[in-house]
Structures are given as structure tokens and as C-alpha cells.
Amino acid sequence: MGEDLGRQLAAPSPEEPRPPSLHLEWWVKTSQAFTKETLLATLGGRVARAILGPQAEVEGIRAGTRRSRHLDR
């Protein structure tokens, strides 16, 4: 399997598309989605903890995660 992948990367055939992991656009989109979800989850947890106390932090993280997924639509 490793040799086949090495040959395909060295000389890909024109009719076969390259694996998605090699496309810069895919990496950028995935990184942005991960960063946005992590940032909003952390922010939601911090805000909920500051306003409602430590017991509300988990719910704030969930709310931030849901919000980030809603924004991705």
C-alpha cells in the first residue's frame, strides 16, 4: 500500500484525481472549521461560567459548539 501511494504521488495519472488530503483548499477549510468550533465553544464556556457559575460551563461549551455548526450552514 505504501509503495502504491508513493508511485501515485510521484507520478499521478491524469485521469485520476489527487487524494483530497493533498489539496490546500481542503486543509484550509478544515482548519478554519476546527478553529471556529474550538473558539466558539471556549468562548461559550467562559461566558456561561462568568455569568452563571462553574456548573454552567459545560452548557456554554455545548451552546458554542452548536452555534459554530449553525454558522457553517
N, CA, C and O atoms as a Tinker XYZ file with bonds, in Angstrom:
   292  protein
     1  N      0.828000   -1.184000    0.000000    73     2
     2  CA     0.000000    0.000000    0.000000    64     1     3
     3  C      0.874000    1.249000    0.000000    63     2     4     5
     4  O      0.580000    2.206000   -0.717000    81     3
     5  N      1.935000    1.256000    0.787000    73     3     6
     6  CA     2.819000    2.420000    0.838000    64     5     7
     7  C      3.535000    2.657000   -0.468000    63     6     8     9
     8  O      3.725000    3.805000   -0.871000    81     7
     9  N      3.937000    1.587000   -1.142000    73     7    10
    10  CA     4.614000    1.731000   -2.431000    64     9    11
    11  C      3.669000    2.283000   -3.484000    63    10    12    13
    12  O      4.063000    3.119000   -4.297000    81    11
    13  N      2.415000    1.815000   -3.475000    73    11    14
    14  CA     1.436000    2.323000   -4.430000    64    13    15
    15  C      1.189000    3.809000   -4.228000    63    14    16    17
    16  O      1.115000    4.571000   -5.192000    81    15
    17  N      1.064000    4.211000   -2.988000    73    15    18
    18  CA     0.844000    5.631000   -2.691000    64    17    19
    19  C      2.052000    6.452000   -3.119000    63    18    20    21
    20  O      1.900000    7.547000   -3.661000    81    19
    21  N      3.249000    5.928000   -2.877000    73    19    22
    22  CA     4.466000    6.630000   -3.293000    64    21    23
    23  C      4.534000    6.809000   -4.792000    63    22    24    25
    24  O      4.929000    7.872000   -5.272000    81    23
    25  N      4.155000    5.786000   -5.542000    73    23    26
    26  CA     4.158000    5.899000   -7.007000    64    25    27
    27  C      3.107000    6.885000   -7.494000    63    26    28    29
    28  O      3.359000    7.651000   -8.424000    81    27
    29  N      1.936000    6.872000   -6.876000    73    27    30
    30  CA     0.874000    7.789000   -7.299000    64    29    31
    31  C      1.250000    9.239000   -7.014000    63    30    32    33
    32  O      0.952000   10.130000   -7.808000    81    31
    33  N      1.896000    9.468000   -5.897000    73    31    34
    34  CA     2.304000   10.834000   -5.572000    64    33    35
    35  C      3.447000   11.302000   -6.464000    63    34    36    37
    36  O      3.523000   12.480000   -6.814000    81    35
    37  N      4.336000   10.380000   -6.833000    73    35    38
    38  CA     5.472000   10.737000   -7.677000    64    37    39
    39  C      5.027000   11.020000   -9.108000    63    38    40    41
    40  O      5.511000   11.961000   -9.736000    81    39
    41  N      4.125000   10.224000   -9.613000    73    39    42
    42  CA     3.649000   10.388000  -10.985000    64    41    43
    43  C      2.157000   10.073000  -11.049000    63    42    44    45
    44  O      1.778000    8.982000  -11.475000    81    43
    45  N      1.310000   11.003000  -10.637000    73    43    46
    46  CA    -0.131000   10.728000  -10.679000    64    45    47
    47  C     -0.623000   10.658000  -12.123000    63    46    48    49
    48  O     -0.182000   11.412000  -12.991000    81    47
    49  N     -1.541000    9.738000  -12.346000    73    47    50
    50  CA    -2.106000    9.632000  -13.696000    64    49    51
    51  C     -3.089000   10.780000  -13.908000    63    50    52    53
    52  O     -3.760000   11.196000  -12.963000    81    51
    53  N     -3.187000   11.297000  -15.127000    73    51    54
    54  CA    -4.031000   12.472000  -15.375000    64    53    55
    55  C     -5.517000   12.210000  -15.189000    63    54    56    57
    56  O     -6.260000   13.142000  -14.879000    81    55
    57  N     -5.977000   10.976000  -15.367000    73    55    58
    58  CA    -7.407000   10.717000  -15.255000    64    57    59
    59  C     -7.867000   10.487000  -13.815000    63    58    60    61
    60  O     -9.066000   10.552000  -13.545000    81    59
    61  N     -6.955000   10.223000  -12.892000    73    59    62
    62  CA    -7.318000   10.001000  -11.506000    64    61    63
    63  C     -7.113000   11.293000  -10.699000    63    62    64    65
    64  O     -6.052000   11.912000  -10.776000    81    63
    65  N     -8.127000   11.695000   -9.930000    73    63    66
    66  CA    -7.950000   12.891000   -9.100000    64    65    67
    67  C     -6.993000   12.603000   -7.956000    63    66    68    69
    68  O     -6.864000   11.464000   -7.509000    81    67
    69  N     -6.332000   13.637000   -7.495000    73    67    70
    70  CA    -5.411000   13.504000   -6.368000    64    69    71
    71  C     -6.206000   13.317000   -5.086000    63    70    72    73
    72  O     -7.334000   13.803000   -4.996000    81    71
    73  N     -5.662000   12.637000   -4.104000    73    71    74
    74  CA    -6.369000   12.470000   -2.826000    64    73    75
    75  C     -6.712000   13.818000   -2.213000    63    74    76    77
    76  O     -5.930000   14.761000   -2.331000    81    75
    77  N     -7.873000   13.929000   -1.555000    73    75    78
    78  CA    -8.282000   15.230000   -1.003000    64    77    79
    79  C     -7.303000   15.792000    0.016000    63    78    80    81
    80  O     -7.231000   17.009000    0.185000    81    79
    81  N     -6.557000   14.948000    0.692000    73    79    82
    82  CA    -5.643000   15.455000    1.706000    64    81    83
    83  C     -4.502000   16.260000    1.104000    63    82    84    85
    84  O     -3.795000   16.963000    1.826000    81    83
    85  N     -4.311000   16.169000   -0.208000    73    83    86
    86  CA    -3.232000   16.908000   -0.848000    64    85    87
    87  C     -3.676000   18.274000   -1.364000    63    86    88    89
    88  O     -2.855000   19.045000   -1.862000    81    87
    89  N     -4.935000   18.572000   -1.252000    73    87    90
    90  CA    -5.439000   19.850000   -1.747000    64    89    91
    91  C     -5.363000   20.903000   -0.652000    63    90    92    93
    92  O     -5.879000   20.706000    0.448000    81    91
    93  N     -4.736000   21.988000   -0.950000    73    91    94
    94  CA    -4.587000   23.072000    0.021000    64    93    95
    95  C     -5.944000   23.614000    0.460000    63    94    96    97
    96  O     -6.138000   23.943000    1.630000    81    95
    97  N     -6.869000   23.705000   -0.471000    73    95    98
    98  CA    -8.193000   24.233000   -0.147000    64    97    99
    99  C     -8.878000   23.395000    0.937000    63    98   100   101
   100  O     -9.518000   23.939000    1.837000    81    99
   101  N     -8.741000   22.078000    0.846000    73    99   102
   102  CA    -9.340000   21.192000    1.834000    64   101   103
   103  C     -8.725000   21.435000    3.212000    63   102   104   105
   104  O     -9.441000   21.487000    4.212000    81   103
   105  N     -7.400000   21.583000    3.265000    73   103   106
   106  CA    -6.723000   21.823000    4.538000    64   105   107
   107  C     -7.168000   23.147000    5.147000    63   106   108   109
   108  O     -7.414000   23.226000    6.351000    81   107
   109  N     -7.271000   24.172000    4.332000    73   107   110
   110  CA    -7.670000   25.489000    4.837000    64   109   111
   111  C     -9.088000   25.447000    5.383000    63   110   112   113
   112  O     -9.351000   25.957000    6.472000    81   111
   113  N    -10.001000   24.844000    4.637000    73   111   114
   114  CA   -11.398000   24.766000    5.061000    64   113   115
   115  C    -11.541000   23.977000    6.364000    63   114   116   117
   116  O    -12.277000   24.390000    7.260000    81   115
   117  N    -10.852000   22.860000    6.470000    73   115   118
   118  CA   -10.905000   22.042000    7.670000    64   117   119
   119  C    -10.314000   22.779000    8.862000    63   118   120   121
   120  O    -10.871000   22.733000    9.959000    81   119
   121  N     -9.198000   23.453000    8.655000    73   119   122
   122  CA    -8.558000   24.207000    9.740000    64   121   123
   123  C     -9.448000   25.341000   10.223000    63   122   124   125
   124  O     -9.553000   25.584000   11.426000    81   123
   125  N    -10.083000   26.026000    9.300000    73   123   126
   126  CA   -10.968000   27.120000    9.693000    64   125   127
   127  C    -12.165000   26.614000   10.475000    63   126   128   129
   128  O    -12.558000   27.229000   11.467000    81   127
   129  N    -12.754000   25.502000   10.048000    73   127   130
   130  CA   -13.906000   24.940000   10.746000    64   129   131
   131  C    -13.515000   24.512000   12.162000    63   130   132   133
   132  O    -14.246000   24.773000   13.118000    81   131
   133  N    -12.362000   23.855000   12.291000    73   131   134
   134  CA   -11.896000   23.411000   13.606000    64   133   135
   135  C    -11.630000   24.601000   14.525000    63   134   136   137
   136  O    -12.029000   24.596000   15.690000    81   135
   137  N    -10.964000   25.604000   14.004000    73   135   138
   138  CA   -10.633000   26.791000   14.797000    64   137   139
   139  C    -11.889000   27.516000   15.239000    63   138   140   141
   140  O    -12.000000   27.937000   16.390000    81   139
   141  N    -12.835000   27.660000   14.323000    73   139   142
   142  CA   -14.076000   28.363000   14.654000    64   141   143
   143  C    -14.860000   27.609000   15.724000    63   142   144   145
   144  O    -15.362000   28.215000   16.671000    81   143
   145  N    -14.967000   26.281000   15.573000    73   143   146
   146  CA   -15.713000   25.499000   16.553000    64   145   147
   147  C    -15.040000   25.552000   17.922000    63   146   148   149
   148  O    -15.712000   25.710000   18.941000    81   147
   149  N    -13.729000   25.420000   17.946000    73   147   150
   150  CA   -12.998000   25.458000   19.214000    64   149   151
   151  C    -13.108000   26.826000   19.875000    63   150   152   153
   152  O    -13.326000   26.920000   21.083000    81   151
   153  N    -12.959000   27.877000   19.092000    73   151   154
   154  CA   -13.036000   29.229000   19.637000    64   153   155
   155  C    -14.415000   29.524000   20.211000    63   154   156   157
   156  O    -14.523000   30.041000   21.322000    81   155
   157  N    -15.470000   29.202000   19.467000    73   155   158
   158  CA   -16.818000   29.487000   19.950000    64   157   159
   159  C    -17.188000   28.618000   21.150000    63   158   160   161
   160  O    -17.888000   29.082000   22.051000    81   159
   161  N    -16.733000   27.372000   21.177000    73   159   162
   162  CA   -17.009000   26.508000   22.330000    64   161   163
   163  C    -16.311000   27.043000   23.572000    63   162   164   165
   164  O    -16.904000   27.081000   24.650000    81   163
   165  N    -15.058000   27.456000   23.429000    73   163   166
   166  CA   -14.317000   28.006000   24.563000    64   165   167
   167  C    -14.949000   29.306000   25.041000    63   166   168   169
   168  O    -15.124000   29.516000   26.241000    81   167
   169  N    -15.287000   30.166000   24.105000    73   167   170
   170  CA   -15.915000   31.439000   24.456000    64   169   171
   171  C    -17.257000   31.216000   25.140000    63   170   172   173
   172  O    -17.560000   31.875000   26.135000    81   171
   173  N    -18.064000   30.296000   24.621000    73   171   174
   174  CA   -19.358000   29.996000   25.240000    64   173   175
   175  C    -19.198000   29.488000   26.656000    63   174   176   177
   176  O    -19.955000   29.869000   27.549000    81   175
   177  N    -18.214000   28.628000   26.863000    73   175   178
   178  CA   -17.951000   28.116000   28.209000    64   177   179
   179  C    -17.510000   29.200000   29.170000    63   178   180   181
   180  O    -17.948000   29.234000   30.320000    81   179
   181  N    -16.650000   30.084000   28.704000    73   179   182
   182  CA   -16.159000   31.172000   29.571000    64   181   183
   183  C    -17.279000   32.144000   29.945000    63   182   184   185
   184  O    -17.389000   32.566000   31.096000    81   183
   185  N    -18.104000   32.491000   28.960000    73   183   186
   186  CA   -19.192000   33.442000   29.220000    64   185   187
   187  C    -20.204000   32.825000   30.185000    63   186   188   189
   188  O    -20.641000   33.476000   31.134000    81   187
   189  N    -20.573000   31.560000   29.937000    73   187   190
   190  CA   -21.539000   30.906000   30.829000    64   189   191
   191  C    -20.985000   30.792000   32.244000    63   190   192   193
   192  O    -21.715000   30.979000   33.217000    81   191
   193  N    -19.704000   30.487000   32.359000    73   191   194
   194  CA   -19.082000   30.370000   33.692000    64   193   195
   195  C    -19.055000   31.726000   34.398000    63   194   196   197
   196  O    -19.302000   31.811000   35.601000    81   195
   197  N    -18.755000   32.777000   33.648000    73   195   198
   198  CA   -18.686000   34.104000   34.252000    64   197   199
   199  C    -20.063000   34.598000   34.707000    63   198   200   201
   200  O    -20.176000   35.255000   35.741000    81   199
   201  N    -21.092000   34.286000   33.946000    73   199   202
   202  CA   -22.428000   34.793000   34.262000    64   201   203
   203  C    -23.165000   33.887000   35.247000    63   202   204   205
   204  O    -23.758000   34.363000   36.215000    81   203
   205  N    -23.124000   32.570000   34.992000    73   203   206
   206  CA   -23.950000   31.643000   35.766000    64   205   207
   207  C    -23.183000   30.754000   36.738000    63   206   208   209
   208  O    -23.793000   30.034000   37.528000    81   207
   209  N    -21.864000   30.796000   36.689000    73   207   210
   210  CA   -21.078000   29.992000   37.614000    64   209   211
   211  C    -20.483000   28.755000   36.957000    63   210   212   213
   212  O    -20.785000   28.449000   35.803000    81   211
   213  N    -19.633000   28.043000   37.703000    73   211   214
   214  CA   -18.907000   26.900000   37.148000    64   213   215
   215  C    -19.802000   25.771000   36.633000    63   214   216   217
   216  O    -19.432000   25.093000   35.674000    81   215
   217  N    -20.962000   25.556000   37.241000    73   215   218
   218  CA   -21.837000   24.477000   36.810000    64   217   219
   219  C    -22.427000   24.712000   35.416000    63   218   220   221
   220  O    -22.895000   23.762000   34.788000    81   219
   221  N    -22.417000   25.934000   34.927000    73   219   222
   222  CA   -22.983000   26.252000   33.615000    64   221   223
   223  C    -21.949000   26.206000   32.495000    63   222   224   225
   224  O    -22.297000   26.392000   31.329000    81   223
   225  N    -20.692000   25.963000   32.827000    73   223   226
   226  CA   -19.634000   25.982000   31.811000    64   225   227
   227  C    -19.853000   24.932000   30.719000    63   226   228   229
   228  O    -19.664000   25.219000   29.537000    81   227
   229  N    -20.243000   23.737000   31.104000    73   227   230
   230  CA   -20.460000   22.658000   30.127000    64   229   231
   231  C    -21.567000   23.037000   29.152000    63   230   232   233
   232  O    -21.437000   22.807000   27.950000    81   231
   233  N    -22.640000   23.607000   29.650000    73   231   234
   234  CA   -23.733000   24.029000   28.771000    64   233   235
   235  C    -23.295000   25.151000   27.842000    63   234   236   237
   236  O    -23.726000   25.203000   26.690000    81   235
   237  N    -22.452000   26.039000   28.321000    73   235   238
   238  CA   -21.920000   27.102000   27.466000    64   237   239
   239  C    -21.054000   26.551000   26.350000    63   238   240   241
   240  O    -21.098000   27.047000   25.224000    81   239
   241  N    -20.260000   25.520000   26.656000    73   239   242
   242  CA   -19.430000   24.877000   25.628000    64   241   243
   243  C    -20.317000   24.230000   24.579000    63   242   244   245
   244  O    -20.056000   24.353000   23.383000    81   243
   245  N    -21.360000   23.543000   25.017000    73   243   246
   246  CA   -22.296000   22.920000   24.059000    64   245   247
   247  C    -22.976000   23.974000   23.185000    63   246   248   249
   248  O    -23.124000   23.792000   21.976000    81   247
   249  N    -23.385000   25.072000   23.807000    73   247   250
   250  CA   -24.047000   26.132000   23.043000    64   249   251
   251  C    -23.094000   26.738000   22.011000    63   250   252   253
   252  O    -23.502000   27.019000   20.884000    81   251
   253  N    -21.845000   26.938000   22.382000    73   251   254
   254  CA   -20.864000   27.476000   21.437000    64   253   255
   255  C    -20.603000   26.528000   20.286000    63   254   256   257
   256  O    -20.449000   26.963000   19.144000    81   255
   257  N    -20.552000   25.236000   20.574000    73   255   258
   258  CA   -20.346000   24.236000   19.528000    64   257   259
   259  C    -21.527000   24.200000   18.575000    63   258   260   261
   260  O    -21.347000   24.144000   17.359000    81   259
   261  N    -22.746000   24.231000   19.128000    73   259   262
   262  CA   -23.939000   24.248000   18.258000    64   261   263
   263  C    -23.964000   25.496000   17.386000    63   262   264   265
   264  O    -24.323000   25.432000   16.210000    81   263
   265  N    -23.585000   26.619000   17.959000    73   263   266
   266  CA   -23.588000   27.885000   17.207000    64   265   267
   267  C    -22.591000   27.829000   16.044000    63   266   268   269
   268  O    -22.892000   28.300000   14.947000    81   267
   269  N    -21.424000   27.264000   16.277000    73   267   270
   270  CA   -20.429000   27.188000   15.210000    64   269   271
   271  C    -20.916000   26.287000   14.078000    63   270   272   273
   272  O    -20.672000   26.582000   12.909000    81   271
   273  N    -21.598000   25.196000   14.409000    73   271   274
   274  CA   -22.141000   24.317000   13.362000    64   273   275
   275  C    -23.261000   25.006000   12.602000    63   274   276   277
   276  O    -23.417000   24.811000   11.397000    81   275
   277  N    -24.037000   25.808000   13.308000    73   275   278
   278  CA   -25.120000   26.552000   12.650000    64   277   279
   279  C    -24.540000   27.576000   11.664000    63   278   280   281
   280  O    -25.101000   27.792000   10.590000    81   279
   281  N    -23.437000   28.195000   12.026000    73   279   282
   282  CA   -22.803000   29.186000   11.143000    64   281   283
   283  C    -22.185000   28.545000    9.919000    63   282   284   285
   284  O    -22.012000   29.213000    8.900000    81   283
   285  N    -21.842000   27.252000    9.993000    73   283   286
   286  CA   -21.234000   26.560000    8.849000    64   285   287
   287  C    -22.227000   26.272000    7.739000    63   286   288   289
   288  O    -21.819000   25.995000    6.611000    81   287
   289  N    -23.498000   26.328000    8.022000    73   287   290
   290  CA   -24.509000   26.013000    7.002000    64   289   291
   291  C    -24.564000   27.007000    5.916000    63   290   292
   292  O    -25.366000   26.869000    4.993000    81   291
